Amino acid sequence: MQEAIARDKFHCPACGADAHWNAAKQALVCSYCGTVVPGQPDGSVDPIVEHDLVAALRDAPDSDRGWKADKVSVKCQSCQAISVFDPKRVAQRCDFCGAAQLVPYEQTKAPISPESLLPFKVAESTVREKIRVWYGSRWLAPNALKTRALTDTLHGIYVPYWTFDAQADAQWTAQSGYYYYVQETYRDQNGRMQSRRVQRVRWEPSAGSLSHFFDDALVPGTRGVDEKLLRQIGTFPTKQLVPYEAGFVSGWVVEQYQVDLGAAAQRSRAEMDAQLRQLCGKQVPGDTYQGLQVSAEYRAQTFKHVLCPVWLLSYTYGAKSFQVLVNGYTGEIAGRHQRSWVKIFFLVLAILGAAALIGFFSQQ
């Protein structure tokens, strides 16, 4: 991998304080006096490179590792997430689950460097409003949840992802089923002869081939963020990736990947196999099929390590912890919340009552 060129510090020309990336202004802004700092990161330092997957799995050089800037790492003893942030920040609680059980994290080998990212595009004020609206729309949630603006634990986090490209060439075989219909006679419950049209299937062998290019198949490298929620906030537009510069992550927490390249590659291959099987299934002629067998070869396999922006709200309601996520680039939102068993009880009663009324009037 090529080493990203990045400055360690971004100082305000007016007061000398540290400047951080501002999603609303899409610029580096002084956190003390609000001055917009000249010399903004523009993602034009290095081109974004696809790296050979087989070579990387065989031997990743140490020069490809590290953050290329001073960073501090801590590990949460509760959710096991590893947070990476600027040295001046003091972490007291985990950004992912809110636990206070943080310990310094040291490892024997530095992580593979991210070379590209999607900068935060959705401003914090917009996110807070989206979360308030989301709270209000949860009609099965307890009323107390809707009246609380629990956005005080909102954090912007760069979540680690792997992207994978591959050219797949597949051969498939299957039994194609073609529907046809016959008339058959039978006796009804009164002993009278009746006739009915019955569907049958004629099976014939079939075979074919398919070529498909997988482009930037995303695999999250996170352990701290609920993966089901990540899928619900939509995909990240990888065509908008910019080369990594420290300015984009200045003042933001970065989660260090805990799903390494090897594990992510295996998962990506399994997902590609499943998608390839679906694509081959669509090629099988006839009305239905069975016994589909797919044999695939993959070539030109490449990968990237990227960072994607996520606004994360972690909160506790009762004895349970919940997360709400907002896509930091598109604004899509998803989350979990406590459900009111009282509301669920009355909802079930209402459904049963409606079903009983429909049954009553249908018999009249």
C-alpha positions as CSV (number, residue, x, y, z in Angstrom):
1,M,0.0,0.0,0.0
2,Q,1.1,3.6,-0.5
3,E,1.6,5.6,2.7
4,A,-0.9,8.3,3.2
5,I,0.7,11.7,3.6
6,A,-1.0,13.6,6.5
7,R,-0.2,16.3,9.0
8,D,-0.5,15.4,12.6
9,K,-2.0,18.7,13.8
10,F,-4.2,21.3,12.3
11,H,-3.8,24.6,14.1
12,C,-6.1,27.7,13.9
13,P,-4.2,30.6,12.4
14,A,-6.2,33.0,14.7
15,C,-5.8,31.5,18.2
16,G,-3.6,28.4,17.7
17,A,-6.2,25.9,19.0
18,D,-6.7,22.6,17.3
19,A,-9.1,22.5,14.3
20,H,-11.5,19.7,13.6
21,W,-13.4,18.5,10.6
22,N,-16.8,20.2,10.5
23,A,-19.5,18.2,8.7
24,A,-21.9,21.2,8.3
25,K,-19.2,23.4,6.8
26,Q,-17.3,20.6,5.1
27,A,-14.1,22.3,6.3
28,L,-11.6,22.3,9.2
29,V,-12.9,24.6,11.8
30,C,-11.3,25.8,15.0
31,S,-13.0,24.2,18.0
32,Y,-12.3,27.3,20.1
33,C,-13.0,30.4,18.1
34,G,-14.8,29.0,15.0
35,T,-12.2,30.2,12.4
36,V,-12.2,28.2,9.2
37,V,-8.7,26.9,8.8
38,P,-7.0,27.4,5.3
39,G,-5.4,24.4,3.6
40,Q,-8.4,22.1,3.8
41,P,-8.0,18.4,3.2
42,D,-9.4,17.6,-0.3
43,G,-8.6,13.9,-0.6
44,S,-6.2,14.6,-3.4
45,V,-3.0,13.5,-1.7
46,D,-2.8,10.0,-3.2
47,P,-5.0,8.1,-5.7
48,I,-7.3,5.4,-4.3
49,V,-5.6,2.0,-5.1
50,E,-7.1,-1.5,-5.3
51,H,-4.7,-4.0,-3.7
52,D,-4.1,-7.5,-4.7
53,L,-6.0,-9.7,-2.1
54,V,-4.0,-12.9,-2.5
55,A,-0.6,-11.1,-2.1
56,A,-1.9,-9.2,0.9
57,L,-3.1,-12.3,2.7
58,R,0.2,-14.0,2.0
59,D,2.4,-11.1,3.3
60,A,1.3,-7.6,4.3
61,P,4.4,-5.4,4.8
62,D,4.7,-3.5,8.1
63,S,5.0,-0.2,6.1
64,D,1.4,-0.5,5.2
65,R,0.4,-0.3,8.9
66,G,-0.4,2.4,11.4
67,W,-2.4,5.6,11.4
68,K,0.3,8.0,10.1
69,A,-0.6,10.3,13.0
70,D,-0.4,10.3,16.8
71,K,-3.4,8.4,18.1
72,V,-4.4,6.8,21.4
73,S,-6.3,3.5,21.6
74,V,-8.6,2.2,24.3
75,K,-10.6,-1.0,24.5
76,C,-14.0,-1.3,26.2
77,Q,-14.1,-4.2,28.6
78,S,-17.9,-4.4,28.1
79,C,-18.5,-4.4,24.3
80,Q,-14.8,-5.0,23.3
81,A,-14.8,-2.1,20.8
82,I,-11.4,-0.4,20.2
83,S,-11.6,3.4,19.9
84,V,-8.8,5.4,18.3
85,F,-8.7,9.2,18.9
86,D,-6.5,12.2,19.3
87,P,-4.1,12.1,22.3
88,K,-5.6,15.3,23.9
89,R,-9.0,13.7,24.3
90,V,-9.7,12.0,27.6
91,A,-12.1,9.0,27.1
92,Q,-14.3,8.4,30.2
93,R,-17.0,6.3,28.7
94,C,-17.2,4.0,25.7
95,D,-18.8,5.7,22.7
96,F,-20.4,2.5,21.6
97,C,-22.2,1.2,24.7
98,G,-21.6,3.9,27.3
99,A,-19.7,1.7,29.7
100,A,-16.9,3.3,31.9
101,Q,-14.7,0.2,31.7
102,L,-12.0,1.5,29.3
103,V,-8.4,0.3,29.4
104,P,-5.4,1.4,27.3
105,Y,-5.0,-0.9,24.3
106,E,-1.6,-2.0,23.0
107,Q,-1.1,-4.6,20.3
108,T,1.9,-6.4,18.9
109,K,1.3,-5.3,15.3
110,A,-0.1,-2.0,14.1
111,P,-3.3,-2.2,12.1
112,I,-3.5,-2.0,8.3
113,S,-3.7,1.7,7.4
114,P,-7.0,3.1,5.9
115,E,-6.2,4.7,2.6
116,S,-9.6,6.2,1.8
117,L,-12.8,7.4,3.5
118,L,-16.1,9.1,3.2
119,P,-16.0,12.4,5.1
120,F,-18.9,13.2,7.5
121,K,-21.4,15.1,5.4
122,V,-24.5,15.2,7.7
123,A,-24.2,17.9,10.4
124,E,-24.8,17.1,14.1
125,S,-27.8,19.5,14.3
126,T,-29.5,17.6,11.5
127,V,-28.8,14.3,13.2
128,R,-30.2,15.4,16.5
129,E,-33.4,16.5,14.8
130,K,-33.7,13.2,12.9
131,I,-33.3,11.3,16.2
132,R,-36.0,13.4,17.9
133,V,-38.4,12.6,15.0
134,W,-37.4,8.9,15.2
135,Y,-38.2,8.8,18.9
136,G,-41.6,10.4,18.3
137,S,-42.5,7.9,15.5
138,R,-41.9,4.8,17.7
139,W,-45.6,4.3,18.6
140,L,-45.0,0.9,20.4
141,A,-42.3,2.5,22.6
142,P,-43.0,3.6,26.2
143,N,-44.3,7.2,26.4
144,A,-41.4,8.2,28.5
145,L,-39.0,7.4,25.7
146,K,-40.8,9.8,23.4
147,T,-40.6,12.7,25.8
148,R,-36.8,12.3,26.4
149,A,-34.3,13.9,24.0
150,L,-31.6,11.3,24.7
151,T,-29.1,12.8,22.3
152,D,-26.5,13.9,24.9
153,T,-24.5,10.7,24.1
154,L,-24.4,11.3,20.4
155,H,-21.0,10.6,18.8
156,G,-19.6,10.8,15.3
157,I,-17.5,7.7,14.6
158,Y,-15.6,6.5,11.6
159,V,-16.5,2.8,11.3
160,P,-13.9,0.5,9.6
161,Y,-15.0,-1.4,6.4
162,W,-13.3,-3.6,3.9
163,T,-14.2,-3.5,0.2
164,F,-13.7,-6.4,-2.2
165,D,-13.6,-6.6,-6.0
166,A,-13.6,-9.9,-7.9
167,Q,-14.4,-11.2,-11.4
168,A,-16.4,-14.4,-11.0
169,D,-16.9,-17.0,-13.8
170,A,-19.5,-19.6,-13.0
171,Q,-20.8,-22.8,-14.5
172,W,-24.1,-24.2,-13.4
173,T,-26.4,-27.2,-13.8
174,A,-29.9,-27.8,-12.7
175,Q,-33.2,-29.6,-13.3
176,S,-35.6,-27.2,-15.0
177,G,-39.3,-27.7,-14.2
178,Y,-42.0,-26.9,-16.7
179,Y,-45.6,-26.8,-15.6
180,Y,-48.4,-28.6,-17.4
181,Y,-51.9,-29.3,-16.4
182,V,-54.2,-32.4,-16.6
183,Q,-57.8,-33.0,-15.8
184,E,-58.6,-35.6,-13.1
185,T,-61.8,-36.8,-11.6
186,Y,-62.6,-37.4,-8.0
187,R,-65.5,-37.9,-5.7
188,D,-66.6,-35.1,-3.4
189,Q,-67.8,-35.5,0.2
190,N,-71.3,-36.3,-1.1
191,G,-70.1,-39.1,-3.3
192,R,-70.6,-37.2,-6.6
193,M,-68.0,-37.3,-9.4
194,Q,-66.2,-34.1,-9.9
195,S,-63.5,-32.8,-12.3
196,R,-60.5,-30.6,-11.5
197,R,-57.4,-29.1,-13.2
198,V,-54.2,-30.3,-11.6
199,Q,-50.7,-28.9,-12.1
200,R,-47.8,-31.2,-12.8
201,V,-44.1,-30.6,-13.5
202,R,-42.0,-32.0,-16.3
203,W,-38.3,-32.1,-15.4
204,E,-35.5,-31.6,-17.9
205,P,-31.7,-31.2,-17.4
206,S,-30.3,-27.7,-18.1
207,A,-26.9,-26.0,-17.8
208,G,-25.3,-22.6,-18.4
209,S,-22.6,-20.2,-17.5
210,L,-22.4,-16.7,-16.0
211,S,-19.8,-14.0,-15.6
212,H,-20.2,-11.3,-13.0
213,F,-18.0,-8.5,-11.6
214,F,-18.3,-7.7,-7.9
215,D,-17.4,-4.1,-7.3
216,D,-16.7,-2.7,-3.8
217,A,-18.6,-5.4,-1.9
218,L,-18.6,-4.0,1.6
219,V,-17.8,-6.0,4.8
220,P,-17.9,-4.1,8.1
221,G,-14.8,-4.6,10.3
222,T,-16.6,-3.4,13.5
223,R,-17.5,-5.1,16.7
224,G,-18.8,-2.0,18.5
225,V,-21.7,-1.2,16.2
226,D,-24.8,-3.4,15.7
227,E,-24.3,-4.9,12.2
228,K,-28.1,-5.3,11.6
229,L,-28.5,-1.6,12.2
230,L,-25.6,-0.8,9.8
231,R,-27.4,-2.7,7.1
232,Q,-30.6,-0.8,7.8
233,I,-29.0,2.7,7.4
234,G,-28.2,1.8,3.8
235,T,-25.0,1.4,1.9
236,F,-22.2,3.8,1.7
237,P,-21.5,5.3,-1.8
238,T,-17.9,4.0,-2.3
239,K,-17.7,5.9,-5.6
240,Q,-17.5,9.1,-3.4
241,L,-14.5,7.8,-1.4
242,V,-11.6,10.3,-1.1
243,P,-7.9,9.4,-0.2
244,Y,-7.3,9.3,3.6
245,E,-6.0,12.5,5.1
246,A,-5.6,13.1,8.9
247,G,-7.6,16.3,8.5
248,F,-10.8,14.4,7.9
249,V,-10.6,12.4,11.1
250,S,-9.2,15.3,13.2
251,G,-11.5,15.6,16.3
252,W,-13.4,12.4,15.5
253,V,-13.3,8.9,17.0
254,V,-12.1,6.1,14.7
255,E,-13.0,2.5,15.5
256,Q,-10.1,0.1,14.8
257,Y,-11.2,-2.9,12.8
258,Q,-11.5,-6.2,14.8
259,V,-12.6,-8.2,11.8
260,D,-9.2,-8.6,10.1
261,L,-8.5,-8.9,6.4
262,G,-8.6,-12.7,6.3
263,A,-11.9,-13.0,8.2
264,A,-13.5,-10.3,6.1
265,A,-12.3,-11.9,2.8
266,Q,-13.8,-15.2,3.9
267,R,-17.1,-13.5,4.7
268,S,-17.1,-11.6,1.4
269,R,-16.5,-14.8,-0.6
270,A,-19.4,-16.5,1.2
271,E,-21.7,-13.5,0.3
272,M,-20.4,-13.5,-3.3
273,D,-21.1,-17.3,-3.5
274,A,-24.7,-16.7,-2.3
275,Q,-25.3,-13.8,-4.7
276,L,-23.7,-15.8,-7.6
277,R,-26.1,-18.7,-6.8
278,Q,-29.1,-16.4,-7.0
279,L,-27.9,-14.9,-10.3
280,C,-27.4,-18.4,-11.7
281,G,-30.9,-19.4,-10.4
282,K,-32.4,-16.6,-12.5
283,Q,-30.8,-18.0,-15.6
284,V,-32.4,-21.5,-15.2
285,P,-35.1,-21.8,-17.8
286,G,-38.6,-23.1,-17.1
287,D,-41.1,-22.3,-14.4
288,T,-39.2,-23.7,-11.5
289,Y,-36.0,-25.6,-10.8
290,Q,-34.3,-28.0,-8.4
291,G,-30.8,-29.4,-7.8
292,L,-28.9,-26.3,-8.7
293,Q,-25.2,-26.8,-8.7
294,V,-22.8,-23.9,-9.2
295,S,-19.0,-24.1,-9.7
296,A,-17.3,-20.7,-9.7
297,E,-13.8,-19.4,-10.2
298,Y,-12.7,-16.0,-8.9
299,R,-9.9,-13.9,-10.3
300,A,-8.7,-10.3,-10.2
301,Q,-9.5,-10.2,-6.5
302,T,-8.6,-6.9,-4.8
303,F,-9.5,-5.0,-1.6
304,K,-9.4,-1.7,0.1
305,H,-9.5,-0.7,3.8
306,V,-11.9,2.3,4.2
307,L,-13.6,4.4,6.9
308,C,-17.3,5.2,6.7
309,P,-19.0,7.9,8.8
310,V,-21.7,6.9,11.3
311,W,-23.4,9.0,14.0
312,L,-24.1,6.8,16.9
313,L,-26.4,7.3,19.9
314,S,-26.0,4.8,22.7
315,Y,-28.5,5.0,25.6
316,T,-29.9,3.0,28.4
317,Y,-33.6,2.5,29.1
318,G,-34.3,0.4,32.2
319,A,-31.7,-2.3,32.4
320,K,-31.0,-2.5,28.7
321,S,-28.7,-0.7,26.3
322,F,-29.8,0.4,22.8
323,Q,-28.2,2.0,19.8
324,V,-29.5,4.4,17.2
325,L,-27.4,4.9,14.0
326,V,-27.4,7.6,11.4
327,N,-25.5,7.3,8.1
328,G,-23.1,10.2,8.3
329,Y,-23.1,10.6,4.5
330,T,-26.7,9.9,3.5
331,G,-28.7,10.6,6.7
332,E,-30.5,7.3,6.8
333,I,-31.5,6.3,10.3
334,A,-32.2,3.1,12.2
335,G,-32.3,2.1,15.8
336,R,-33.5,-0.2,18.6
337,H,-35.8,0.8,21.5
338,Q,-37.7,-0.6,24.4
339,R,-41.2,-1.8,23.6
340,S,-44.2,-1.1,25.9
341,W,-45.8,-4.4,26.8
342,V,-49.0,-2.5,27.8
343,K,-49.3,-1.1,24.3
344,I,-48.6,-4.4,22.7
345,F,-51.2,-6.0,24.9
346,F,-53.9,-3.5,23.9
347,L,-52.8,-3.8,20.2
348,V,-53.3,-7.6,20.3
349,L,-56.7,-7.1,21.9
350,A,-57.6,-4.6,19.2
351,I,-56.5,-7.0,16.4
352,L,-58.5,-9.9,18.0
353,G,-61.5,-7.7,18.4
354,A,-61.4,-6.6,14.8
355,A,-61.0,-10.2,13.7
356,A,-64.0,-11.2,15.8
357,L,-66.2,-8.5,14.3
358,I,-65.2,-9.4,10.7
359,G,-66.1,-13.1,11.5
360,F,-69.4,-12.1,13.0
361,F,-70.5,-9.9,10.1
362,S,-69.3,-12.4,7.5
363,Q,-71.7,-15.0,9.0
364,Q,-74.7,-12.7,8.8
